[in-house]
Amino acid sequence: MKNALNTRRILALAIASLFMAGPAFAKDKDHEGQGNSKHAQKQEDKQDRKAAKEQEKQQKQAAKREREDIKMGAYFNDQHRAYARQYYSQHYGDGRRCPPGLAKKNNGCMPPGQARNWAVGQPIPRGVTVYSVPQPVIVQLPPAPYGYRYARIGNDIVLVQRQNNLIVDIIQGLLG
């Protein structure tokens, strides 16, 4: 009886040790480089596509931020100038929308001390009132490059470099 009891214990211990050692003897497919599961392969493909898409997005953003070299005084063409003058003469001509005292001067609603003291290649002078350009005019102009903006100063539309308020090009004499 004692012998049978020991045999059963040994047999039970052997079976238990086989169950415990089973995972240790199993093949690890990932480490051998063979037979990756379909799920793991799909995950890798998905991550690769996501990384490629993110890189493409970053390249597009970098391209938008590149500063174009714009020649001083050569951004606007005659068609842009003609449309801007036409719009302003229709909407602001004859002193419309100007204070009564400035309407008589026919200088684009500019106060007396500020009349035309800016030029291409110079920063916008301090104390000069800068207005936004109306949307119908902006739509007809080429898109302002990255780092630039349009503004109206008195009787002129200017392309201004945002970084240092440098005037790059001017459409002069909107009202004549």
NORURWO-V339711 format. One record per residue. N is the residue number from 0. RES is the residue in one letter. SS is DSSP state (H for helix, E for strand, L for the rest). PSI is psi as a letter, one per 30 degrees, with the letter a starting at -180 (999 if undefined). D_FIRST is the distance of its C-alpha to the first C-alpha in whole Angstrom. Layout:
BEGIN
{{N;RES;SS;PSI;D_FIRST} {N;RES;SS;PSI;D_FIRST}}
END
This chain:
BEGIN
{{0;M;L;e;0} {1;K;H;e;4} {2;N;H;e;5} {3;A;H;e;5} {4;L;H;e;6} {5;N;H;e;9} {6;T;H;e;10} {7;R;H;e;11} {8;R;H;e;12} {9;I;H;e;14} {10;L;H;e;15} {11;A;H;e;16} {12;L;H;e;18} {13;A;H;e;20} {14;I;H;e;21} {15;A;H;e;22} {16;S;H;e;24} {17;L;H;e;26} {18;F;H;e;27} {19;M;H;e;28} {20;A;H;f;30} {21;G;H;e;32} {22;P;H;f;35} {23;A;H;e;35} {24;F;H;f;35} {25;A;L;k;38} {26;K;L;k;41} {27;D;L;j;44} {28;K;H;e;47} {29;D;H;e;49} {30;H;H;f;49} {31;E;H;f;49} {32;G;L;g;52} {33;Q;L;l;51} {34;G;L;h;51} {35;N;L;k;52} {36;S;L;l;51} {37;K;H;e;54} {38;H;H;e;54} {39;A;H;e;54} {40;Q;H;e;57} {41;K;H;e;59} {42;Q;H;e;59} {43;E;H;e;60} {44;D;H;e;63} {45;K;H;e;64} {46;Q;H;e;64} {47;D;H;e;66} {48;R;H;e;69} {49;K;H;e;69} {50;A;H;e;69} {51;A;H;e;72} {52;K;H;e;74} {53;E;H;e;74} {54;Q;H;e;75} {55;E;H;e;78} {56;K;H;e;79} {57;Q;H;e;79} {58;Q;H;e;82} {59;K;H;e;84} {60;Q;H;e;84} {61;A;H;e;85} {62;A;H;e;88} {63;K;H;e;89} {64;R;H;f;89} {65;E;L;k;91} {66;R;L;k;95} {67;E;L;k;97} {68;D;L;j;100} {69;I;L;k;103} {70;K;L;k;107} {71;M;L;k;109} {72;G;L;g;111} {73;A;L;g;110} {74;Y;L;e;107} {75;F;L;k;109} {76;N;L;a;111} {77;D;H;e;115} {78;Q;H;e;113} {79;H;H;e;111} {80;R;H;e;114} {81;A;H;e;116} {82;Y;H;e;113} {83;A;H;e;113} {84;R;H;e;116} {85;Q;H;e;117} {86;Y;H;e;114} {87;Y;H;e;115} {88;S;H;e;119} {89;Q;H;e;118} {90;H;H;f;116} {91;Y;H;f;118} {92;G;H;l;121} {93;D;H;g;124} {94;G;H;g;122} {95;R;L;k;120} {96;R;L;g;117} {97;C;L;l;119} {98;P;L;k;120} {99;P;H;e;124} {100;G;H;e;125} {101;L;H;f;123} {102;A;H;e;124} {103;K;L;f;127} {104;K;L;f;126} {105;N;L;h;125} {106;N;L;g;122} {107;G;L;h;119} {108;C;L;g;119} {109;M;L;k;119} {110;P;L;l;120} {111;P;H;e;123} {112;G;H;f;122} {113;Q;H;g;119} {114;A;L;j;121} {115;R;L;i;119} {116;N;L;h;118} {117;W;L;l;115} {118;A;L;l;115} {119;V;L;k;112} {120;G;L;f;110} {121;Q;L;l;111} {122;P;E;l;108} {123;I;L;k;109} {124;P;L;k;112} {125;R;L;k;110} {126;G;L;f;112} {127;V;L;k;112} {128;T;L;k;111} {129;V;L;k;108} {130;Y;E;l;108} {131;S;L;l;105} {132;V;L;k;106} {133;P;L;k;106} {134;Q;H;e;103} {135;P;H;f;106} {136;V;H;e;107} {137;I;H;e;104} {138;V;H;e;103} {139;Q;H;f;106} {140;L;L;l;105} {141;P;L;l;102} {142;P;L;k;99} {143;A;L;k;99} {144;P;L;l;97} {145;Y;L;k;94} {146;G;L;g;96} {147;Y;E;l;99} {148;R;E;l;101} {149;Y;E;k;104} {150;A;E;l;106} {151;R;E;k;110} {152;I;E;j;112} {153;G;L;c;115} {154;N;L;g;117} {155;D;E;l;114} {156;I;E;k;111} {157;V;E;k;109} {158;L;E;k;106} {159;V;E;k;104} {160;Q;E;k;101} {161;R;L;e;99} {162;Q;L;e;98} {163;N;L;g;101} {164;N;L;h;104} {165;L;E;k;106} {166;I;E;k;108} {167;V;E;e;107} {168;D;E;l;109} {169;I;E;k;112} {170;I;E;j;113} {171;Q;L;l;117} {172;G;L;h;119} {173;L;L;e;117} {174;L;L;h;120} {175;G;L;999;123}}
END
